[in-house]
Amino acid sequence: MLDIFRRALMCAQVQLMEKEARSADILIHPFHCGSTWFDFENYERYIESGRAAAEAALPAIRDLFSNSTPMNHETPVQHSGVGRHAA
């Protein structure tokens, strides 16, 4: 029963994330193979993945701030692969 609840919650979270991602100017997505939702002991590798993804996104973030045209949610900046790296 707990597993069914966890899966339903995860499905709702994924749907919300996809909705929010469509309106983002820049999406930073740290990618880490072999992770599980209950891996609390190896948090340092997830922090490092997030840090590396954020650093990879810095040029796109700087471009967004240096852009003279104000951004809105109808014209998101597309940066393919920003923040994705192999673990």
N, CA, C and O atoms as a CHARMM CRD file, in Angstrom:
* protein
*
  348
    1    1 MET  N      0.82200  -1.18900   0.00000 PROA 1      0.00000
    2    1 MET  CA     0.00000   0.00000   0.00000 PROA 1      0.00000
    3    1 MET  C      0.87200   1.26100   0.00000 PROA 1      0.00000
    4    1 MET  O      0.55900   2.23200  -0.68900 PROA 1      0.00000
    5    2 LEU  N      1.93900   1.24600   0.75500 PROA 2      0.00000
    6    2 LEU  CA     2.83500   2.39500   0.81100 PROA 2      0.00000
    7    2 LEU  C      3.49800   2.63900  -0.53900 PROA 2      0.00000
    8    2 LEU  O      3.68600   3.78800  -0.93900 PROA 2      0.00000
    9    3 ASP  N      3.85100   1.57800  -1.23700 PROA 3      0.00000
   10    3 ASP  CA     4.46600   1.71300  -2.55700 PROA 3      0.00000
   11    3 ASP  C      3.49900   2.32800  -3.56500 PROA 3      0.00000
   12    3 ASP  O      3.91100   3.12600  -4.40700 PROA 3      0.00000
   13    4 ILE  N      2.24200   1.97300  -3.49200 PROA 4      0.00000
   14    4 ILE  CA     1.22400   2.55700  -4.38600 PROA 4      0.00000
   15    4 ILE  C      1.09100   4.05100  -4.11000 PROA 4      0.00000
   16    4 ILE  O      1.02200   4.85400  -5.04000 PROA 4      0.00000
   17    5 PHE  N      1.05600   4.41900  -2.84100 PROA 5      0.00000
   18    5 PHE  CA     0.97900   5.83500  -2.48400 PROA 5      0.00000
   19    5 PHE  C      2.20700   6.58800  -2.98300 PROA 5      0.00000
   20    5 PHE  O      2.08300   7.69100  -3.51700 PROA 5      0.00000
   21    6 ARG  N      3.39000   6.00300  -2.81300 PROA 6      0.00000
   22    6 ARG  CA     4.63600   6.64800  -3.25400 PROA 6      0.00000
   23    6 ARG  C      4.62600   6.85400  -4.75700 PROA 6      0.00000
   24    6 ARG  O      5.02600   7.91300  -5.24000 PROA 6      0.00000
   25    7 ARG  N      4.17100   5.85100  -5.50300 PROA 7      0.00000
   26    7 ARG  CA     4.11900   5.98100  -6.97200 PROA 7      0.00000
   27    7 ARG  C      3.11600   7.03600  -7.41000 PROA 7      0.00000
   28    7 ARG  O      3.38900   7.78400  -8.34800 PROA 7      0.00000
   29    8 ALA  N      1.96900   7.11500  -6.75900 PROA 8      0.00000
   30    8 ALA  CA     0.97100   8.13100  -7.09400 PROA 8      0.00000
   31    8 ALA  C      1.52300   9.52700  -6.81300 PROA 8      0.00000
   32    8 ALA  O      1.32500  10.44600  -7.60700 PROA 8      0.00000
   33    9 LEU  N      2.20700   9.68400  -5.69800 PROA 9      0.00000
   34    9 LEU  CA     2.80600  10.97100  -5.36100 PROA 9      0.00000
   35    9 LEU  C      3.88500  11.34500  -6.37000 PROA 9      0.00000
   36    9 LEU  O      3.96700  12.49900  -6.79000 PROA 9      0.00000
   37   10 MET  N      4.70600  10.38400  -6.75900 PROA 10     0.00000
   38   10 MET  CA     5.76100  10.64100  -7.73300 PROA 10     0.00000
   39   10 MET  C      5.16500  11.05200  -9.08700 PROA 10     0.00000
   40   10 MET  O      5.69600  11.93900  -9.75400 PROA 10     0.00000
   41   11 CYS  N      4.08400  10.41900  -9.48200 PROA 11     0.00000
   42   11 CYS  CA     3.42900  10.76700 -10.74900 PROA 11     0.00000
   43   11 CYS  C      2.93000  12.21500 -10.71000 PROA 11     0.00000
   44   11 CYS  O      3.09400  12.95500 -11.67900 PROA 11     0.00000
   45   12 ALA  N      2.32800  12.61200  -9.60200 PROA 12     0.00000
   46   12 ALA  CA     1.84500  13.98800  -9.46600 PROA 12     0.00000
   47   12 ALA  C      3.00500  14.97600  -9.49700 PROA 12     0.00000
   48   12 ALA  O      2.89400  16.04500 -10.09800 PROA 12     0.00000
   49   13 GLN  N      4.11400  14.62500  -8.85400 PROA 13     0.00000
   50   13 GLN  CA     5.28200  15.50500  -8.84500 PROA 13     0.00000
   51   13 GLN  C      5.85600  15.66100 -10.24800 PROA 13     0.00000
   52   13 GLN  O      6.24400  16.76200 -10.63900 PROA 13     0.00000
   53   14 VAL  N      5.91400  14.58200 -11.00200 PROA 14     0.00000
   54   14 VAL  CA     6.45200  14.63800 -12.36600 PROA 14     0.00000
   55   14 VAL  C      5.56300  15.51400 -13.24500 PROA 14     0.00000
   56   14 VAL  O      6.06800  16.31600 -14.03000 PROA 14     0.00000
   57   15 GLN  N      4.26600  15.37000 -13.12100 PROA 15     0.00000
   58   15 GLN  CA     3.35300  16.20500 -13.91400 PROA 15     0.00000
   59   15 GLN  C      3.51000  17.67900 -13.57100 PROA 15     0.00000
   60   15 GLN  O      3.51700  18.52300 -14.46700 PROA 15     0.00000
   61   16 LEU  N      3.63400  17.99800 -12.29200 PROA 16     0.00000
   62   16 LEU  CA     3.83100  19.39100 -11.87900 PROA 16     0.00000
   63   16 LEU  C      5.16600  19.92100 -12.39700 PROA 16     0.00000
   64   16 LEU  O      5.24600  21.05600 -12.86600 PROA 16     0.00000
   65   17 MET  N      6.21100  19.10100 -12.31400 PROA 17     0.00000
   66   17 MET  CA     7.52400  19.51100 -12.79000 PROA 17     0.00000
   67   17 MET  C      7.49500  19.79500 -14.29700 PROA 17     0.00000
   68   17 MET  O      8.06100  20.79000 -14.75000 PROA 17     0.00000
   69   18 GLU  N      6.84400  18.93400 -15.06600 PROA 18     0.00000
   70   18 GLU  CA     6.75800  19.14300 -16.51400 PROA 18     0.00000
   71   18 GLU  C      6.00500  20.42900 -16.83600 PROA 18     0.00000
   72   18 GLU  O      6.39300  21.15700 -17.75000 PROA 18     0.00000
   73   19 LYS  N      4.95100  20.71400 -16.11000 PROA 19     0.00000
   74   19 LYS  CA     4.18600  21.95000 -16.33400 PROA 19     0.00000
   75   19 LYS  C      5.04900  23.17200 -16.04800 PROA 19     0.00000
   76   19 LYS  O      5.07600  24.11300 -16.84200 PROA 19     0.00000
   77   20 GLU  N      5.74300  23.16400 -14.93800 PROA 20     0.00000
   78   20 GLU  CA     6.59500  24.29100 -14.57500 PROA 20     0.00000
   79   20 GLU  C      7.78200  24.43100 -15.52600 PROA 20     0.00000
   80   20 GLU  O      8.19400  25.55000 -15.83100 PROA 20     0.00000
   81   21 ALA  N      8.32800  23.33400 -15.99000 PROA 21     0.00000
   82   21 ALA  CA     9.48500  23.36400 -16.89200 PROA 21     0.00000
   83   21 ALA  C      9.13000  24.01200 -18.22700 PROA 21     0.00000
   84   21 ALA  O      9.97500  24.66700 -18.83700 PROA 21     0.00000
   85   22 ARG  N      7.90200  23.84200 -18.68700 PROA 22     0.00000
   86   22 ARG  CA     7.49100  24.44500 -19.96300 PROA 22     0.00000
   87   22 ARG  C      7.52100  25.96800 -19.90900 PROA 22     0.00000
   88   22 ARG  O      7.69500  26.61500 -20.94200 PROA 22     0.00000
   89   23 SER  N      7.35600  26.55200 -18.72500 PROA 23     0.00000
   90   23 SER  CA     7.34500  28.01100 -18.62800 PROA 23     0.00000
   91   23 SER  C      8.67600  28.58400 -18.14200 PROA 23     0.00000
   92   23 SER  O      8.78300  29.79200 -17.93300 PROA 23     0.00000
   93   24 ALA  N      9.68100  27.74400 -17.96100 PROA 24     0.00000
   94   24 ALA  CA    10.97100  28.21500 -17.45600 PROA 24     0.00000
   95   24 ALA  C     11.79700  28.85100 -18.56600 PROA 24     0.00000
   96   24 ALA  O     11.74800  28.40900 -19.71400 PROA 24     0.00000
   97   25 ASP  N     12.54900  29.87700 -18.22700 PROA 25     0.00000
   98   25 ASP  CA    13.48000  30.47600 -19.17500 PROA 25     0.00000
   99   25 ASP  C     14.69100  29.55900 -19.36200 PROA 25     0.00000
  100   25 ASP  O     15.17600  29.38400 -20.48000 PROA 25     0.00000
  101   26 ILE  N     15.16700  28.98700 -18.28200 PROA 26     0.00000
  102   26 ILE  CA    16.29800  28.04900 -18.31600 PROA 26     0.00000
  103   26 ILE  C     15.96600  26.91100 -17.36900 PROA 26     0.00000
  104   26 ILE  O     15.50200  27.13500 -16.25100 PROA 26     0.00000
  105   27 LEU  N     16.20600  25.69500 -17.82100 PROA 27     0.00000
  106   27 LEU  CA    15.95600  24.52000 -17.00300 PROA 27     0.00000
  107   27 LEU  C     17.28800  23.85600 -16.67900 PROA 27     0.00000
  108   27 LEU  O     18.01800  23.43600 -17.57700 PROA 27     0.00000
  109   28 ILE  N     17.59300  23.76900 -15.41100 PROA 28     0.00000
  110   28 ILE  CA    18.81800  23.09900 -14.96100 PROA 28     0.00000
  111   28 ILE  C     18.40600  21.72700 -14.45700 PROA 28     0.00000
  112   28 ILE  O     17.63300  21.59600 -13.50800 PROA 28     0.00000
  113   29 HSD  N     18.93700  20.71900 -15.10800 PROA 29     0.00000
  114   29 HSD  CA    18.53200  19.35300 -14.78000 PROA 29     0.00000
  115   29 HSD  C     19.75300  18.49900 -14.48400 PROA 29     0.00000
  116   29 HSD  O     20.36400  17.95800 -15.40600 PROA 29     0.00000
  117   30 PRO  N     20.12100  18.36800 -13.20900 PROA 30     0.00000
  118   30 PRO  CA    21.22600  17.47100 -12.89000 PROA 30     0.00000
  119   30 PRO  C     20.80100  16.03900 -13.17500 PROA 30     0.00000
  120   30 PRO  O     19.69600  15.62500 -12.82300 PROA 30     0.00000
  121   31 PHE  N     21.66700  15.30600 -13.80000 PROA 31     0.00000
  122   31 PHE  CA    21.34600  13.93800 -14.18600 PROA 31     0.00000
  123   31 PHE  C     22.33900  13.01100 -13.50900 PROA 31     0.00000
  124   31 PHE  O     23.55300  13.19700 -13.60000 PROA 31     0.00000
  125   32 HSD  N     21.80600  12.01900 -12.83500 PROA 32     0.00000
  126   32 HSD  CA    22.68100  11.08800 -12.13500 PROA 32     0.00000
  127   32 HSD  C     22.13700   9.67700 -12.31400 PROA 32     0.00000
  128   32 HSD  O     21.04400   9.36800 -11.84000 PROA 32     0.00000
  129   33 CYS  N     22.88100   8.83100 -12.98700 PROA 33     0.00000
  130   33 CYS  CA    22.47200   7.43800 -13.20800 PROA 33     0.00000
  131   33 CYS  C     22.60900   6.63600 -11.91700 PROA 33     0.00000
  132   33 CYS  O     23.47400   6.90900 -11.08500 PROA 33     0.00000
  133   34 GLY  N     21.76500   5.67700 -11.77500 PROA 34     0.00000
  134   34 GLY  CA    21.87900   4.76300 -10.64800 PROA 34     0.00000
  135   34 GLY  C     21.40300   5.30500  -9.32200 PROA 34     0.00000
  136   34 GLY  O     21.76300   4.76600  -8.27600 PROA 34     0.00000
  137   35 SER  N     20.60800   6.35200  -9.33200 PROA 35     0.00000
  138   35 SER  CA    20.12600   6.90800  -8.07000 PROA 35     0.00000
  139   35 SER  C     18.74900   6.33100  -7.73800 PROA 35     0.00000
  140   35 SER  O     18.00600   5.91100  -8.62600 PROA 35     0.00000
  141   36 THR  N     18.43200   6.31900  -6.47400 PROA 36     0.00000
  142   36 THR  CA    17.11900   5.88200  -6.00300 PROA 36     0.00000
  143   36 THR  C     16.55700   6.95300  -5.07800 PROA 36     0.00000
  144   36 THR  O     17.30500   7.75200  -4.51500 PROA 36     0.00000
  145   37 TRP  N     15.26600   6.96600  -4.92700 PROA 37     0.00000
  146   37 TRP  CA    14.62100   7.99000  -4.10700 PROA 37     0.00000
  147   37 TRP  C     14.96500   7.83400  -2.63000 PROA 37     0.00000
  148   37 TRP  O     14.82100   8.78700  -1.86400 PROA 37     0.00000
  149   38 PHE  N     15.40900   6.67000  -2.22200 PROA 38     0.00000
  150   38 PHE  CA    15.69400   6.42700  -0.81100 PROA 38     0.00000
  151   38 PHE  C     17.19100   6.41600  -0.49200 PROA 38     0.00000
  152   38 PHE  O     17.59000   5.95700   0.57800 PROA 38     0.00000
  153   39 ASP  N     18.01000   6.91100  -1.39800 PROA 39     0.00000
  154   39 ASP  CA    19.45700   6.95000  -1.17700 PROA 39     0.00000
  155   39 ASP  C     19.82800   8.22500  -0.43000 PROA 39     0.00000
  156   39 ASP  O     20.11800   9.25400  -1.04100 PROA 39     0.00000
  157   40 PHE  N     19.81600   8.14600   0.89000 PROA 40     0.00000
  158   40 PHE  CA    20.12200   9.30500   1.72500 PROA 40     0.00000
  159   40 PHE  C     21.58000   9.32800   2.16700 PROA 40     0.00000
  160   40 PHE  O     22.05000  10.33300   2.70100 PROA 40     0.00000
  161   41 GLU  N     22.28800   8.24300   1.95200 PROA 41     0.00000
  162   41 GLU  CA    23.66900   8.14900   2.42500 PROA 41     0.00000
  163   41 GLU  C     24.68300   8.76500   1.46500 PROA 41     0.00000
  164   41 GLU  O     25.76100   9.18100   1.89100 PROA 41     0.00000
  165   42 ASN  N     24.35500   8.82800   0.18700 PROA 42     0.00000
  166   42 ASN  CA    25.29400   9.31400  -0.82600 PROA 42     0.00000
  167   42 ASN  C     24.93000  10.70400  -1.31500 PROA 42     0.00000
  168   42 ASN  O     25.05900  11.01100  -2.50000 PROA 42     0.00000
  169   43 TYR  N     24.47600  11.53700  -0.39800 PROA 43     0.00000
  170   43 TYR  CA    24.00200  12.86700  -0.76600 PROA 43     0.00000
  171   43 TYR  C     25.08300  13.71900  -1.41400 PROA 43     0.00000
  172   43 TYR  O     24.76400  14.60300  -2.20900 PROA 43     0.00000
  173   44 GLU  N     26.35200  13.47800  -1.09700 PROA 44     0.00000
  174   44 GLU  CA    27.43100  14.31200  -1.63700 PROA 44     0.00000
  175   44 GLU  C     27.50300  14.21800  -3.16000 PROA 44     0.00000
  176   44 GLU  O     27.77900  15.22000  -3.81900 PROA 44     0.00000
  177   45 ARG  N     27.26100  13.03700  -3.73300 PROA 45     0.00000
  178   45 ARG  CA    27.32300  12.93300  -5.19400 PROA 45     0.00000
  179   45 ARG  C     26.15900  13.65700  -5.85800 PROA 45     0.00000
  180   45 ARG  O     26.29300  14.14400  -6.98100 PROA 45     0.00000
  181   46 TYR  N     25.01100  13.73400  -5.17200 PROA 46     0.00000
  182   46 TYR  CA    23.88100  14.47400  -5.73500 PROA 46     0.00000
  183   46 TYR  C     24.11500  15.98700  -5.64400 PROA 46     0.00000
  184   46 TYR  O     23.74100  16.73300  -6.54900 PROA 46     0.00000
  185   47 ILE  N     24.72300  16.42200  -4.57000 PROA 47     0.00000
  186   47 ILE  CA    25.08200  17.83500  -4.44800 PROA 47     0.00000
  187   47 ILE  C     26.07500  18.20700  -5.53800 PROA 47     0.00000
  188   47 ILE  O     25.94400  19.25900  -6.16300 PROA 47     0.00000
  189   48 GLU  N     27.06600  17.35500  -5.77200 PROA 48     0.00000
  190   48 GLU  CA    28.05800  17.61900  -6.81800 PROA 48     0.00000
  191   48 GLU  C     27.41000  17.64200  -8.20300 PROA 48     0.00000
  192   48 GLU  O     27.77000  18.47400  -9.03500 PROA 48     0.00000
  193   49 SER  N     26.46300  16.74200  -8.45900 PROA 49     0.00000
  194   49 SER  CA    25.75900  16.75100  -9.74300 PROA 49     0.00000
  195   49 SER  C     24.98700  18.05100  -9.93500 PROA 49     0.00000
  196   49 SER  O     24.98500  18.62000 -11.02700 PROA 49     0.00000
  197   50 GLY  N     24.33600  18.51800  -8.88300 PROA 50     0.00000
  198   50 GLY  CA    23.61500  19.78700  -8.95000 PROA 50     0.00000
  199   50 GLY  C     24.54200  20.96200  -9.16300 PROA 50     0.00000
  200   50 GLY  O     24.23900  21.87100  -9.93700 PROA 50     0.00000
  201   51 ARG  N     25.67800  20.94400  -8.47500 PROA 51     0.00000
  202   51 ARG  CA    26.65700  22.01600  -8.63100 PROA 51     0.00000
  203   51 ARG  C     27.19900  22.05700 -10.06100 PROA 51     0.00000
  204   51 ARG  O     27.30400  23.12700 -10.65900 PROA 51     0.00000
  205   52 ALA  N     27.54200  20.88900 -10.60300 PROA 52     0.00000
  206   52 ALA  CA    28.06800  20.83100 -11.97300 PROA 52     0.00000
  207   52 ALA  C     27.01300  21.28100 -12.98300 PROA 52     0.00000
  208   52 ALA  O     27.34000  21.97000 -13.95000 PROA 52     0.00000
  209   53 ALA  N     25.76500  20.90500 -12.77200 PROA 53     0.00000
  210   53 ALA  CA    24.69000  21.32300 -13.68000 PROA 53     0.00000
  211   53 ALA  C     24.48200  22.83100 -13.61900 PROA 53     0.00000
  212   53 ALA  O     24.27200  23.46900 -14.65000 PROA 53     0.00000
  213   54 ALA  N     24.54000  23.40200 -12.42600 PROA 54     0.00000
  214   54 ALA  CA    24.38600  24.85000 -12.27900 PROA 54     0.00000
  215   54 ALA  C     25.54700  25.59400 -12.93400 PROA 54     0.00000
  216   54 ALA  O     25.34000  26.61500 -13.58900 PROA 54     0.00000
  217   55 GLU  N     26.76400  25.08900 -12.76000 PROA 55     0.00000
  218   55 GLU  CA    27.91700  25.72700 -13.39100 PROA 55     0.00000
  219   55 GLU  C     27.83600  25.63600 -14.90900 PROA 55     0.00000
  220   55 GLU  O     28.22000  26.57600 -15.60600 PROA 55     0.00000
  221   56 ALA  N     27.34300  24.52000 -15.42700 PROA 56     0.00000
  222   56 ALA  CA    27.18900  24.38400 -16.87800 PROA 56     0.00000
  223   56 ALA  C     26.13700  25.34500 -17.41900 PROA 56     0.00000
  224   56 ALA  O     26.20800  25.75300 -18.57800 PROA 56     0.00000
  225   57 ALA  N     25.16700  25.70700 -16.59400 PROA 57     0.00000
  226   57 ALA  CA    24.09300  26.60800 -17.01600 PROA 57     0.00000
  227   57 ALA  C     24.46400  28.07900 -16.88000 PROA 57     0.00000
  228   57 ALA  O     23.72900  28.93500 -17.37400 PROA 57     0.00000
  229   58 LEU  N     25.56800  28.40100 -16.23200 PROA 58     0.00000
  230   58 LEU  CA    25.93500  29.80500 -16.01900 PROA 58     0.00000
  231   58 LEU  C     26.00500  30.63900 -17.30000 PROA 58     0.00000
  232   58 LEU  O     25.50800  31.76500 -17.29400 PROA 58     0.00000
  233   59 PRO  N     26.59300  30.15200 -18.39900 PROA 59     0.00000
  234   59 PRO  CA    26.58300  30.97200 -19.62700 PROA 59     0.00000
  235   59 PRO  C     25.16500  31.31100 -20.09800 PROA 59     0.00000
  236   59 PRO  O     24.91000  32.43600 -20.52600 PROA 59     0.00000
  237   60 ALA  N     24.25800  30.36100 -20.02300 PROA 60     0.00000
  238   60 ALA  CA    22.87400  30.62800 -20.44100 PROA 60     0.00000
  239   60 ALA  C     22.20400  31.61300 -19.49800 PROA 60     0.00000
  240   60 ALA  O     21.41900  32.45500 -19.93400 PROA 60     0.00000
  241   61 ILE  N     22.50500  31.51600 -18.21500 PROA 61     0.00000
  242   61 ILE  CA    21.93100  32.44500 -17.24200 PROA 61     0.00000
  243   61 ILE  C     22.47200  33.85700 -17.48200 PROA 61     0.00000
  244   61 ILE  O     21.72600  34.83500 -17.44100 PROA 61     0.00000
  245   62 ARG  N     23.77100  33.94600 -17.73100 PROA 62     0.00000
  246   62 ARG  CA    24.35600  35.26300 -18.01900 PROA 62     0.00000
  247   62 ARG  C     23.77200  35.85700 -19.29600 PROA 62     0.00000
  248   62 ARG  O     23.50200  37.05600 -19.35500 PROA 62     0.00000
  249   63 ASP  N     23.57500  35.02000 -20.32200 PROA 63     0.00000
  250   63 ASP  CA    22.95700  35.49600 -21.56500 PROA 63     0.00000
  251   63 ASP  C     21.55300  36.01500 -21.30500 PROA 63     0.00000
  252   63 ASP  O     21.14200  37.02200 -21.88200 PROA 63     0.00000
  253   64 LEU  N     20.83000  35.34300 -20.45300 PROA 64     0.00000
  254   64 LEU  CA    19.46000  35.74900 -20.13200 PROA 64     0.00000
  255   64 LEU  C     19.45000  37.13400 -19.48300 PROA 64     0.00000
  256   64 LEU  O     18.60600  37.96900 -19.80800 PROA 64     0.00000
  257   65 PHE  N     20.39300  37.37600 -18.56200 PROA 65     0.00000
  258   65 PHE  CA    20.45600  38.66900 -17.89200 PROA 65     0.00000
  259   65 PHE  C     21.01300  39.77200 -18.78800 PROA 65     0.00000
  260   65 PHE  O     20.66900  40.94100 -18.61400 PROA 65     0.00000
  261   66 SER  N     21.85800  39.41600 -19.73000 PROA 66     0.00000
  262   66 SER  CA    22.42900  40.43500 -20.60100 PROA 66     0.00000
  263   66 SER  C     21.53000  40.74900 -21.78900 PROA 66     0.00000
  264   66 SER  O     21.78000  41.71400 -22.51200 PROA 66     0.00000
  265   67 ASN  N     20.50500  39.96300 -21.99800 PROA 67     0.00000
  266   67 ASN  CA    19.56100  40.18900 -23.08600 PROA 67     0.00000
  267   67 ASN  C     18.81200  41.49800 -22.83900 PROA 67     0.00000
  268   67 ASN  O     18.23700  41.69100 -21.76800 PROA 67     0.00000
  269   68 SER  N     18.81400  42.39300 -23.81900 PROA 68     0.00000
  270   68 SER  CA    18.16800  43.69400 -23.63700 PROA 68     0.00000
  271   68 SER  C     16.65200  43.60900 -23.73400 PROA 68     0.00000
  272   68 SER  O     15.96200  44.50900 -23.25600 PROA 68     0.00000
  273   69 THR  N     16.11200  42.54900 -24.34100 PROA 69     0.00000
  274   69 THR  CA    14.67300  42.37400 -24.45900 PROA 69     0.00000
  275   69 THR  C     14.15500  41.65700 -23.22200 PROA 69     0.00000
  276   69 THR  O     14.65300  40.58400 -22.88300 PROA 69     0.00000
  277   70 PRO  N     13.16500  42.22700 -22.54000 PROA 70     0.00000
  278   70 PRO  CA    12.62300  41.55200 -21.35500 PROA 70     0.00000
  279   70 PRO  C     12.03000  40.19800 -21.73600 PROA 70     0.00000
  280   70 PRO  O     11.38200  40.05500 -22.77300 PROA 70     0.00000
  281   71 MET  N     12.26600  39.21700 -20.88200 PROA 71     0.00000
  282   71 MET  CA    11.74600  37.87600 -21.12800 PROA 71     0.00000
  283   71 MET  C     10.35600  37.75500 -20.51100 PROA 71     0.00000
  284   71 MET  O     10.04100  38.40300 -19.51300 PROA 71     0.00000
  285   72 ASN  N      9.54300  36.92000 -21.12200 PROA 72     0.00000
  286   72 ASN  CA     8.27300  36.55500 -20.50700 PROA 72     0.00000
  287   72 ASN  C      8.05900  35.06800 -20.71900 PROA 72     0.00000
  288   72 ASN  O      8.84300  34.41700 -21.40900 PROA 72     0.00000
  289   73 HSD  N      7.01800  34.53600 -20.13900 PROA 73     0.00000
  290   73 HSD  CA     6.80900  33.09800 -20.20100 PROA 73     0.00000
  291   73 HSD  C      6.36800  32.60700 -21.57300 PROA 73     0.00000
  292   73 HSD  O      6.39200  31.40100 -21.82000 PROA 73     0.00000
  293   74 GLU  N      5.97000  33.49600 -22.46800 PROA 74     0.00000
  294   74 GLU  CA     5.58900  33.07000 -23.80600 PROA 74     0.00000
  295   74 GLU  C      6.78300  32.86800 -24.72500 PROA 74     0.00000
  296   74 GLU  O      6.66300  32.19900 -25.75200 PROA 74     0.00000
  297   75 THR  N      7.93700  33.43600 -24.37100 PROA 75     0.00000
  298   75 THR  CA     9.11700  33.29200 -25.21700 PROA 75     0.00000
  299   75 THR  C     10.29700  32.77200 -24.40000 PROA 75     0.00000
  300   75 THR  O     11.24800  33.50900 -24.13800 PROA 75     0.00000
  301   76 PRO  N     10.23600  31.49300 -23.99600 PROA 76     0.00000
  302   76 PRO  CA    11.33300  30.96000 -23.19200 PROA 76     0.00000
  303   76 PRO  C     12.60400  30.79200 -24.00800 PROA 76     0.00000
  304   76 PRO  O     12.55100  30.55700 -25.21500 PROA 76     0.00000
  305   77 VAL  N     13.73400  30.91400 -23.34900 PROA 77     0.00000
  306   77 VAL  CA    15.02500  30.67600 -23.97700 PROA 77     0.00000
  307   77 VAL  C     15.25400  29.17900 -24.01700 PROA 77     0.00000
  308   77 VAL  O     15.11200  28.50200 -22.99800 PROA 77     0.00000
  309   78 GLN  N     15.60600  28.65700 -25.17200 PROA 78     0.00000
  310   78 GLN  CA    15.84500  27.23000 -25.31500 PROA 78     0.00000
  311   78 GLN  C     17.33500  26.95700 -25.30900 PROA 78     0.00000
  312   78 GLN  O     18.06500  27.46800 -26.15800 PROA 78     0.00000
  313   79 HSD  N     17.78900  26.16600 -24.37200 PROA 79     0.00000
  314   79 HSD  CA    19.18600  25.74800 -24.29900 PROA 79     0.00000
  315   79 HSD  C     19.19300  24.23900 -24.15200 PROA 79     0.00000
  316   79 HSD  O     19.01200  23.72300 -23.04900 PROA 79     0.00000
  317   80 SER  N     19.39900  23.52900 -25.24100 PROA 80     0.00000
  318   80 SER  CA    19.35400  22.07600 -25.17800 PROA 80     0.00000
  319   80 SER  C     20.54000  21.53100 -24.41900 PROA 80     0.00000
  320   80 SER  O     21.67800  21.95400 -24.62500 PROA 80     0.00000
  321   81 GLY  N     20.26400  20.59300 -23.54600 PROA 81     0.00000
  322   81 GLY  CA    21.31100  19.89500 -22.81900 PROA 81     0.00000
  323   81 GLY  C     21.94800  20.67700 -21.69000 PROA 81     0.00000
  324   81 GLY  O     22.92800  20.20600 -21.11300 PROA 81     0.00000
  325   82 VAL  N     21.44400  21.83700 -21.35200 PROA 82     0.00000
  326   82 VAL  CA    22.05300  22.61600 -20.27700 PROA 82     0.00000
  327   82 VAL  C     21.95600  21.81700 -18.98300 PROA 82     0.00000
  328   82 VAL  O     20.87800  21.38000 -18.58100 PROA 82     0.00000
  329   83 GLY  N     23.10000  21.63800 -18.34700 PROA 83     0.00000
  330   83 GLY  CA    23.12300  20.99100 -17.06700 PROA 83     0.00000
  331   83 GLY  C     23.11300  19.48000 -17.09200 PROA 83     0.00000
  332   83 GLY  O     23.11000  18.85900 -16.02900 PROA 83     0.00000
  333   84 ARG  N     23.10600  18.87000 -18.24400 PROA 84     0.00000
  334   84 ARG  CA    23.10200  17.40900 -18.29600 PROA 84     0.00000
  335   84 ARG  C     24.52200  16.90300 -18.49400 PROA 84     0.00000
  336   84 ARG  O     25.26000  17.38700 -19.35300 PROA 84     0.00000
  337   85 HSD  N     24.87700  15.95400 -17.70800 PROA 85     0.00000
  338   85 HSD  CA    26.19400  15.34200 -17.84600 PROA 85     0.00000
  339   85 HSD  C     26.12800  13.90500 -17.36500 PROA 85     0.00000
  340   85 HSD  O     25.27100  13.54700 -16.55700 PROA 85     0.00000
  341   86 ALA  N     27.01700  13.10700 -17.85500 PROA 86     0.00000
  342   86 ALA  CA    27.06600  11.70500 -17.45000 PROA 86     0.00000
  343   86 ALA  C     27.71300  11.59300 -16.07900 PROA 86     0.00000
  344   86 ALA  O     28.63400  12.33800 -15.74400 PROA 86     0.00000
  345   87 ALA  N     27.22300  10.67000 -15.31500 PROA 87     0.00000
  346   87 ALA  CA    27.76900  10.47500 -13.96100 PROA 87     0.00000
  347   87 ALA  C     28.98900   9.58100 -14.00400 PROA 87     0.00000
  348   87 ALA  O     29.58600   9.30200 -12.96500 PROA 87     0.00000
